[in-house]
């Protein structure tokens, strides 16, 4: 009897093995991508929050911090961290004693400078960042000049006396209307607004009314108006120097959490 030649069985479903391996690898690849994207979003959110709070404290961005920032504590849980600058007004994040103290200063200054307040050369009110003492150009500066009028020096001394025994910082902001200026002394409203703020700061420094480490100046030209520039009355309100009294704060961007080994922002109050 002749032996039958054996026939090898060919499987037509072997491709399923390779296909299953390919699907498994693709699934693992997308899981890794998703995990990386989630981690990056968290880091980006933390970085954006830190930059926003820093610029807000410097007065670069108009702040409206509605919630305290979150930072990971040593236990890994999220704990609230007070922002660098304290937002006043409707979104009040300042502790009650700070608000009460600033309101006390406002009442005292309103009484001390009652004539100036009644004459609309000085206004005192709570603002977004703190107590705002606004000095109108009509009462403190000649048109196009950055030098305070000599008769305004007693007013500046009274303001400084009310702040002398406090621990608050004073940010001096110069503002103008939208009418361009171009003189031999000032090339634009930027220079004029900055020079006016610096002149007020110089009065405080030269007469040793406020310590230099509590003072800062800024010039905003016509870009932070408080009224419309379409009327003479509105332009008069916009030509001003604001003394913003705000709580002191410090920030350390180079602080490393020893427990987690990550870099984090630390704010502390003196």
C-alpha positions as CSV (number, residue, x, y, z in Angstrom):
1,X,0.0,0.0,0.0
2,X,1.4,3.3,-1.0
3,X,1.6,5.9,1.7
4,X,-0.3,9.0,1.2
5,X,1.7,12.2,1.1
6,X,0.9,14.3,4.2
7,X,-0.5,17.7,3.6
8,X,0.4,20.6,5.9
9,X,-2.6,22.6,7.3
10,X,-2.4,26.3,6.4
11,X,-4.2,28.6,8.8
12,X,-5.8,31.6,7.2
13,X,-6.3,33.4,10.6
14,X,-2.7,34.0,11.7
15,X,-3.0,37.7,10.8
16,X,-5.3,38.1,13.8
17,X,-2.3,37.6,16.1
18,X,-0.3,40.3,14.5
19,X,-3.4,42.6,14.4
20,X,-4.0,42.0,18.1
21,X,-0.4,42.9,18.9
22,X,-0.7,46.1,16.8
23,X,-3.9,47.2,18.5
24,X,-2.3,46.5,22.0
25,X,0.7,48.7,21.1
26,X,-1.5,51.5,19.8
27,X,-3.6,51.4,22.9
28,X,-0.5,51.7,25.1
29,X,0.9,54.5,22.9
30,X,-2.2,56.6,23.3
31,X,-2.4,56.0,27.1
32,X,1.1,57.4,27.4
33,X,0.2,60.4,25.3
34,X,-2.9,61.1,27.3
35,X,-1.0,60.8,30.6
36,X,1.7,63.2,29.3
37,X,-0.9,65.7,28.1
38,X,-2.7,65.7,31.5
39,X,0.5,66.3,33.4
40,X,1.5,69.2,31.1
41,X,-1.8,70.9,31.5
42,X,-1.4,70.8,35.3
43,X,2.0,72.3,35.0
44,X,0.9,75.0,32.6
45,X,-2.0,75.9,34.9
46,X,0.3,76.3,37.9
47,X,2.8,78.4,35.9
48,X,0.0,80.6,34.5
49,X,-1.4,81.2,37.9
50,X,2.0,82.1,39.3
51,X,2.8,84.6,36.5
52,X,-0.7,86.1,36.7
53,X,-0.4,86.7,40.4
54,X,3.1,88.2,40.1
55,X,2.1,90.7,37.3
56,X,-1.0,91.6,39.3
57,X,1.1,92.5,42.3
58,X,3.3,94.7,40.2
59,X,0.4,96.5,38.7
60,X,1.0,95.3,35.2
61,X,-2.3,93.3,34.8
62,X,-5.5,94.6,36.3
63,X,-6.3,91.9,38.7
64,X,-9.5,90.2,39.6
65,X,-8.4,87.2,41.6
66,X,-11.6,85.6,42.6
67,X,-10.2,82.5,44.4
68,X,-7.0,81.9,46.3
69,X,-4.3,80.0,44.4
70,X,-3.7,76.4,45.3
71,X,-0.4,74.8,46.1
72,X,0.5,71.3,47.0
73,X,1.4,70.9,50.7
74,X,3.8,68.4,52.1
75,X,0.9,65.9,52.6
76,X,0.0,66.1,48.9
77,X,-3.3,67.8,49.5
78,X,-4.2,71.2,48.0
79,X,-4.1,74.1,50.4
80,X,-5.2,77.7,49.7
81,X,-2.4,80.2,49.3
82,X,-3.2,83.9,49.5
83,X,-2.3,85.7,46.2
84,X,0.6,88.2,46.2
85,X,-1.7,91.2,46.1
86,X,-5.0,91.6,47.9
87,X,-7.9,92.5,45.7
88,X,-10.2,95.1,47.2
89,X,-13.7,96.1,46.1
90,X,-16.4,93.4,45.5
91,X,-13.9,90.5,45.4
92,X,-12.5,91.2,48.8
93,X,-9.8,88.7,49.8
94,X,-8.1,90.8,52.4
95,X,-8.5,89.7,56.1
96,X,-11.1,91.7,58.0
97,X,-8.5,93.6,60.1
98,X,-6.8,94.8,56.9
99,X,-10.0,96.1,55.5
100,X,-11.0,97.8,58.7
101,X,-7.6,99.4,59.0
102,X,-7.7,100.8,55.5
103,X,-11.2,102.1,56.1
104,X,-9.9,103.8,59.3
105,X,-7.2,105.5,57.3
106,X,-9.7,106.6,54.7
107,X,-12.0,108.1,57.3
108,X,-9.1,110.0,59.0
109,X,-7.8,111.3,55.7
110,X,-11.3,112.4,54.5
111,X,-11.7,114.4,57.7
112,X,-8.2,115.8,57.6
113,X,-8.4,116.8,54.0
114,X,-12.1,117.8,54.1
115,X,-11.5,121.1,52.2
116,X,-9.6,119.4,49.4
117,X,-12.2,116.6,49.2
118,X,-15.0,119.2,49.0
119,X,-13.1,121.1,46.4
120,X,-12.6,117.9,44.3
121,X,-8.8,118.2,44.2
122,X,-8.5,115.1,46.3
123,X,-10.6,111.9,46.3
124,X,-10.2,109.0,48.7
125,X,-11.9,105.7,48.1
126,X,-11.4,102.0,48.2
127,X,-10.1,100.5,45.0
128,X,-9.4,97.1,43.5
129,X,-5.9,96.9,45.1
130,X,-6.4,98.9,48.2
131,X,-7.0,102.5,49.4
132,X,-6.7,105.0,46.5
133,X,-5.8,108.6,47.3
134,X,-6.3,110.5,44.0
135,X,-4.6,113.9,43.5
136,X,-6.1,115.8,40.7
137,X,-3.9,117.8,38.4
138,X,-5.9,121.0,38.8
139,X,-4.9,121.1,42.5
140,X,-1.3,119.8,42.4
141,X,0.3,120.5,39.0
142,X,0.5,123.2,36.5
143,X,-0.6,122.1,33.0
144,X,2.2,120.2,31.3
145,X,4.4,120.3,34.4
146,X,5.6,117.5,36.6
147,X,6.6,119.6,39.6
148,X,4.1,119.7,42.5
149,X,2.8,123.2,43.4
150,X,4.5,124.6,46.5
151,X,1.2,125.1,48.3
152,X,0.4,121.3,48.0
153,X,3.4,120.2,50.1
154,X,1.4,120.5,53.4
155,X,-1.2,118.2,51.9
156,X,1.4,115.6,51.0
157,X,2.9,115.8,54.5
158,X,-0.6,115.2,56.0
159,X,-1.1,112.1,53.8
160,X,2.4,110.8,54.6
161,X,1.7,111.3,58.4
162,X,-1.4,109.1,58.2
163,X,0.7,106.4,56.6
164,X,3.9,106.8,58.6
165,X,3.0,104.4,61.4
166,X,1.5,101.7,59.2
167,X,3.2,98.7,57.4
168,X,1.5,99.4,54.0
169,X,3.3,99.9,50.7
170,X,2.5,103.0,48.6
171,X,2.4,102.7,44.8
172,X,2.4,106.1,43.2
173,X,0.7,106.0,39.7
174,X,0.8,108.9,37.2
175,X,-2.1,109.3,34.8
176,X,-3.0,111.7,32.0
177,X,-5.8,112.3,29.6
178,X,-5.6,111.4,25.9
179,X,-4.5,114.8,24.6
180,X,-1.0,114.3,23.2
181,X,1.9,116.3,24.6
182,X,5.2,116.9,22.9
183,X,7.5,119.5,24.6
184,X,11.2,119.9,25.1
185,X,10.8,118.2,28.5
186,X,8.2,115.5,27.7
187,X,8.1,113.6,24.4
188,X,4.7,112.0,25.3
189,X,2.2,111.4,28.0
190,X,4.2,108.4,29.1
191,X,7.1,110.6,30.2
192,X,4.7,113.2,31.8
193,X,2.8,110.6,33.9
194,X,6.0,108.9,35.0
195,X,7.7,112.2,35.9
196,X,4.7,113.3,38.0
197,X,4.6,110.0,40.0
198,X,8.4,110.2,40.5
199,X,8.1,113.9,41.7
200,X,5.6,112.9,44.4
201,X,7.8,110.0,45.5
202,X,10.8,112.4,45.6
203,X,8.9,114.7,48.1
204,X,8.3,111.7,50.4
205,X,11.9,110.6,50.1
206,X,13.6,114.0,50.4
207,X,11.6,114.9,53.5
208,X,11.8,111.3,54.9
209,X,8.1,111.0,55.2
210,X,7.8,107.4,53.9
211,X,10.7,104.8,53.9
212,X,12.0,104.1,50.4
213,X,11.4,100.4,50.6
214,X,7.7,101.0,50.9
215,X,7.5,103.2,47.7
216,X,7.2,102.4,44.1
217,X,6.2,104.5,41.0
218,X,4.5,103.9,37.7
219,X,3.4,105.9,34.7
220,X,0.3,104.8,32.8
221,X,-0.2,107.8,30.4
222,X,-3.8,107.9,29.2
223,X,-4.4,104.2,29.3
224,X,-6.1,103.8,32.7
225,X,-8.8,106.4,32.6
226,X,-11.5,106.8,35.3
227,X,-13.8,108.9,33.1
228,X,-14.5,109.5,29.5
229,X,-12.0,111.6,27.6
230,X,-14.8,113.0,25.4
231,X,-15.6,115.9,27.8
232,X,-13.5,118.5,29.6
233,X,-14.7,117.2,32.9
234,X,-13.8,113.7,32.1
235,X,-10.3,114.7,31.0
236,X,-9.8,116.7,34.1
237,X,-10.6,113.6,36.2
238,X,-8.1,111.5,34.3
239,X,-5.3,113.9,34.8
240,X,-4.2,112.7,38.3
241,X,-1.7,111.0,40.5
242,X,-3.0,108.0,42.5
243,X,-1.4,107.0,45.8
244,X,-2.4,103.3,46.1
245,X,-2.1,102.1,49.7
246,X,-1.8,98.3,49.7
247,X,-0.7,95.5,52.0
248,X,2.9,94.5,51.8
249,X,3.8,91.1,50.4
250,X,6.9,89.2,49.2
251,X,7.3,86.4,46.8
252,X,10.0,83.8,46.4
253,X,10.0,82.0,43.1
254,X,13.1,80.0,43.9
255,X,11.7,77.9,46.7
256,X,11.9,74.2,46.5
257,X,9.5,71.9,48.4
258,X,11.8,69.5,50.3
259,X,9.0,66.9,50.7
260,X,8.0,66.7,47.0
261,X,11.2,68.0,45.4
262,X,9.2,70.4,43.2
263,X,9.5,74.1,42.7
264,X,6.6,76.1,44.1
265,X,5.7,79.7,44.9
266,X,5.8,81.0,48.4
267,X,4.2,84.1,49.7
268,X,4.6,85.5,53.1
269,X,3.5,88.6,55.0
270,X,5.9,90.5,57.3
